[in-house]
Amino acid sequence: MVVCYVVWAIPGRRIDFSADVKPILNKKCITCHGGVKKQAGFSVLFREDMFAPTKSGKRAVVPGDPAASEMIRRITLTDPEERMPYKHPALSNKEIGILKDWIRQGAVWGEHWAYNPVKKQEVPAVKSEWARNEVDQYVYKKLEENDLAPSPEADKATLLRRVSLDLAGTLPSEAVTTQFLKNNNANAYPGLVDSLLQSPRFGEKWASMWLDLARYADTKGYEADNGRNIWQYRDWVIRAFNEDMPYDRFITTQIAGDLLPDPTDAQYIATGFQRNSMTNDEGGTDNEEFRTAAVLDRVNTTWTSLLSTSFGCVQCHSHPYDPIRHDEYYQFMAYFNNTRDEDVPAEYPLLRLFNDTVQRKVDSVLSWVSRYGSKHEVADTKLFLKAWQPSIYAELAKPIKNAVIGNKNWSLFFQNYGVAMLKHVDLENAGQLICNFSTNKSGGTLQFRLDSENGPVFCEWNPKKGNWKKEFVSFQPQHGIHDVYITYENPALKNKDDFVVFFDFFAFLPQLPGRENSGYAAITKLYEEVLNSDVPSTPVLLENPEWMHRASYVFKRGAWTSKGKQVEPGVPKEFSFAMPANAPRNRLGLAMWLTDKRNPLVSRTIVNRVWEQLFGKGIVETLEDMGTQGEAPTHRELLDQLSWKLMYEYNWSLKKLIREIVLSATYRQDSRISEELRQKDPDNKFYSRSSRIRLTAEQIRDQALAISGVMSTKMYGPGVMPWQPEGIWFSPYNSARWKNSRDEDQYRRAIYTYWKRTAPYPSAITFDGPQRVVCSARRITTNTPLQALAALNDSAYLDLSKHFAIRMQKEVGNNVLSQISRGYEIMLFHPIPPKVLMIFNHLYTKSLTLYKSEPKKIKEMTGDSAEYENAETAALMVVANAMLNLDEVITKN
């Protein structure tokens, strides 16, 4: 059989690699010739591989000469055993023509659009009175190209509800509502937007988006899933959004707040972004395995949340589709591999948060050290007071004789005549041991020896029975780095098998300076009091000192136990710019690379994420992947223009970015869809109307709180526990139980709800909240019967229905039609349609008849409140519950 190929081509047209060639290679070639497989020694992923000789010695691509290019020969063959793609449909004539023309024109390589620098775009000059700002000019141009026209502006009530839910996550106050609806001035809507941007509710709403990315939770995860006291990080995020912290500083502080000059508590707390990784407390687990898992999680989280790149697959092999090599994953990992955390149950390092009394003691100690010591000693003393760092965790000790690591992952336990070893300890100028210590027997001798079990003793003491506390032992200053052997013996002990001495951490430090001065004893006492003070704390990132530095290696096939060559910190080479010249080779340098305005992905990623929050879909729909396998942007020039403005005009202000978008005519459109729009733009990719979006789990709860009139405005603090039935939590490793909050805490916003990874708040999960085990780039909206069941039957929502019913009764008196009408206006800001009013009135009448005929059911509905234990309130509760579940109430129109 003879097959004739008619090759498609456009004379004189320049072929663009990114737009024309790369999509063909990704769709038809890269599966076998990419980062995972490199059949016949040929890869289309990297330029040097594509133009290099293959295993046969032939070159697949010879720039300027399609006839000499083996790839062209193979894709045009007729023999199915030789023709490429092998055992797949042949390329079309059009695709073959594109590849031939590309090679003929010199096979000019190009970068994927998202990896090119962000540049200022030319704003389309459109002739339309509809356009209010640059956003609309880009959108209008695309509408014209697709023979579409924009929709008219939504009514004021719809705009009020839409922008309030988008900016504040809940409904506005009665005063704001009345003022806006009565104000016919052209500046009414911009004024409303500005007031919402300044509201403290703004930070609570937008922090929810970020906490998904940060995989924030109030527990550690894995099987034990014990509690974690890290809510200070959540509060830091809320404050950062409310203060409009520039996005570049927002990133830098979370990546490397501990490495900034003289960091504040807030900058330390911000590093909780990476301490939200899970910790495995289960007995018998390998701490190094799960420490490594946490580091890998931080790498993947950084790329998913900040760079919209599927970096995780590079752990095992070079990226199948994007230009990232296997080794580069571990070079990037090296930035995070040198932190102090070790997957220990105590969650060290912890930032200790001092009250005023303790802080005064701290200030006295630091003042003393400043007077008699160096700046370096002041910084070291401050860090140890704040975080007990640097210290050696007892889990890292090597038990030698009559000693064990408890549960194989928790503390060092000694029996009589026990011996253990701490490897490679820096004793330079050390003259004091501070250890977290406990013993259940007095007497005996603990000795610390240099380099062997029988080496010279440099520190010893006779412990006294007592619970966990910091033990302070002075010794003659030492020098150098040594292995330290710890021995314990107590001849008075009768049972040699009892564990009697326990260590949690060790620190070998210089003694406080100024020993020869009066007041030294008093200042030492204050120092010890501060270190033993019981104060709240939160997990943070801290860097290892030089003597604890970890080497980083490539993991062969991604297995942490199979280490390959050693690597140094670095970033992928194929991106459009290099590491800034003055960047240190640590997380602070990494933050400088991330926030450099030459970085092609950071600004695009956050602009795309903000757009998704407002319109339901990103300009690039795949928020998690802006790479070659992600969806193409619907409005690429608009995305780049907003990204450029974010950096160069807004100075990284997210509030200014959000303001421009919500002031646009595009955002203000009506959401009703005509048959023409349904045919031409069914998914609203061209923004010919506003999108109808189901509210998030947080918005549904917060809106119900506002409608019912009970929403607490209390901000910050530990997670609260709104109503939840018994049996949701099952905590076999501890006695943790869900304790329903009381008073206003039960009515706080959803962002403050306690989040247990293995049992998240049920209605949050039902309405598509993530488990927060890993970074979640976007929530995929679902519609299931469970959602209706939750909103109609969850006791938390029934309770809010009761408060809503009482509010309707109080505001308009006893007329049922007036009550229902008022309730509808509270929810949606416009009068209730007569047909809807009649439906709800019928539901009320039917319910009232039921409760009057069966009065025992009234209390089941209204609860224990005698004041409202009547058929009228119970019937109105049924109506209120149904109203809260209207499609227009749980949807943003």
Disulfide bonds with the S-S distance in Angstrom:
none
